[in-house]
């Protein structure tokens, strides 16, 4: 796999402040100052039982089957993540969230008609990226053990990046940042994770990956997303045009469908 390197990008800076306001269902939300608007929502998935029950009602039969599995904690978190994704996508599209139908790409990448959607979950936190203008990928990960991080970096990352992880004062945090960037980039293309291992993704955020190699045509813009506590997150968008990333925290009390729960 080839790659010509990553360079800082001049666009796509994350919004500096948290916001829990719901996304508006207007075509005007598709752009900001001429740039594609990418909403990245961080979703705390440990929610009270009334919220879980209300979100469960929005799921399709396949999602309910997964939520009803033997691992109750996983099922609750899965319900919250997928129910919240439906609420957010429905608000942006102006459609009933329970009637949205998932469409899947060649490697299982999901989305809805009229909206590029990508989501990720780790522990008690999920993330979803929404945009109309381009392919998008998002990843969130809980920070790993430092010894595991160094070992995995040496196995999967380019040599220079593996050494930078080992030399970092916080090797686990640095590894997780770089892993999230890879996952987000691969997911933006709907590819396989192995195609992202050799990508050069070190350096300050945001990055412009000019040549994503086997994943597909570039460029790909990759940006870190501030995440709470021991989590790291990143979002990637395909295309040369500018993109504005807006980070928000999902709060069920701000959803009209959940405000009474």
N, C-alpha and C positions, 0 to 999 in steps of 0.2 A: 504494500500500500504506500502511496506517495503522498506527500504534503509539502507545500511550499512555505509553511510557517504561519504563525499568528502574529498580528500586529494590533496595537490599541486602535479601537474604533472611535470615531468622533461622535457617534450618535448612540441612542439607546440607553441613556443614563436612567437609573432607577429613581423613582420619586423618593425624596428623602424622608417623608413623613408617613406614618401609618395612617390608614383610613379604613373604616369599617362600613362606609357607605355602599349600598347596593349598586351594581352596574346598571346604567340606564339602557333601556331597550330602544335605542335610536340609531339610525344609520350614521349620525354625526359622531358617534362614539368610535367609529372605525378608523378615525384619523385624529391626530393632534398636531397642530402646526405643520400640516402637510406630511406627517410621518404616520405610518401604520401604528395603531394603538394596540399594545399587547398587555392585557390585564393578567397579572399573576396574583392569584389568591392563595394565601396560606390558611389551611383549615385545621384547627385543633379537633381531633377526632374522638376524644373522650368527652362525650356530651351526656347530659341528663337523659333518663329514660324517656320522658315525653318527647324530646327532640328526636331521639332515635326512632321512636314509633312513627312519628309524623314523616320522617324522611323515608322510612321503609315503604310507606304507601306510594312513594314516587317511583320506586324501582320497577324494572321490567322483570319478567319471570326468571330469566337467566341470572340477573343480579340477586334476586331474592334467594335463588338456589345456593349461591355462594354465601350470602349472608346467613343462611340457615345451617351452615356446616357445623361440625362438632366443636370448633374452637369459638366459644362465645365471645371472647374479647375481640378476636379478629373479625367476627361477624358484625359486632357493633361498630367497630372502626370502619369497616368496609361500607356499612350502611350510611354512616355519616359522610364519608368521602364521596361516595357515588351519588347520594341524595343531594349533597351540596353542589356537586358538579352540575347536576340537572337543574337545580334552582338558578345557578349563575348563568348557565348556557341559555336557559329559558328566558331569563330576564334580558340578556343581550339580544336574543332573537325575537323577543316579544311573543313567545309561544308557551304553551302548557308544558311544564317540565316533565310531567308524567307521560306525555305523548311523544317525547323525543325518541328517535330510533337511532341506535348506534350503527355506524358504517365502519367497516374495517378494511385496512390496506393489506398488501401482500404479506407483511410480517406481523399482522395483527394490530397495527396502529389504529386507534379508534378516532372517531370524529362524528359530527352531526352535519347534516346538509346545511350549507350556508355558513358554517363556522368551523374553523380549525380549533381543535381541542386536544390538549394533552394533559395527563395527570400522573401523579406519582405519590407514593405513601411510604413512610418509614416510621415505625413506632407509633406515637400518638400525634403525628403531624402528617398532613397531606398537602399537596400543592396542585393547582390547576392553572394552565395558561390558556387564554382564549384570544383569538384574533380572527378577523375576516380576511386580512390582506395577504397572508403568507403561511407557509408551513412552519410549525412551531413545536418545540420540545421542551419539557421541563423535568427537573429531577430534584428531589429532596432526600437527604440522607442524614442519619444520626452519626455523629463522630465515632469512629472506630478506635479500638485499642491501638496505642502507638506502635507496639511491636508488630501487630498484624498489618498496620498501615505501611510500615517500611517494607515488610516482606512482600505485600501485594504490589506496592509501587515498583519494586525491583523486578517483579514478574511480569507486570502488564504495561508499565509506562516506558516511554523513551528514556534512555540512560540518563540524560541531563536532568529530566524531571524527577526520576527516582532519586538521584543524588540530592536534588533540592529539597525533597521531602525528608530525607534522612538528616540533612543539615539544619532543617527548620527548628526553631525553638518549640514549635507545636506541630510535630510531624503528623499526628493524627488529624488535626484540623486542616493542615495543608493538603494531605492526601484526600480528604473528603471533599474539599473544594474542587480539586482536579478531577476526582471521580464524578462529581455532579456535572461538571462541564462536559465530560465525555458522554455521560448518559443523555444529557439534554441535547447534545449535537446529534448523536445517533438517533434519538427519538424524533428529532425534527425531520429527519430524512426517512423515518420508518425503516431503518436498517437494523443490523444485528450488532450487538455490543462488541464483538470481536473486531468489527470494522473500525472501531474508534480507539483501540488500544494504542496505536502508533501515532495518533494525532498530536501535534505540538500545541499544547493548550496552557502552558505556563505563561506568567506575565500578569500585568495589571488588568483589571476588568474595566470596561468591556474589551473583548478581543474581536478582531476580524480574521477569521480563518479563510484565507484566500483559496486554498485548495483542500477540500475535505477528502480527497483521495477516492477510495472505492465507494464512499457513501453516495456521491453524486456531484453534480456541478456546484461550484461555489459562487459567491462567498457565503459563509455562515457566520453570523454574529452571535457571540456567546457572552453572556453577562451574569455575574454573580447576583444573587438575590438575597438581601439580608434576611436571616431567619433567626428565631429566638433560641436561646439556650444552647444545647449541644447539637444543634442542627445546622446544616449548610444546604444551600439551594442554588440552582442556576437555571437560566432559560436560554434557549437558542432559537434563532430565526433564520430562515433561508432567504437569501436575496440581497442585492446590493443597496436597495433603497433604505432610507432612514426608518428607524423604529423607535417608538417611545414605550418603555416598559414602566407600567404602573403597578407597584406592589401594594397589596391590601390584605388585611386580616379579616377572615370571614367570622361574622358574629350572628348566630341564629336569631337573636332578638331583633335584628334589623331586617329580617325577611318577613314580608306581610303574611306568608303562609305559615310561619312558625312563631309569630309574635305572641300568640296566646298560649304557647306550650310551656 
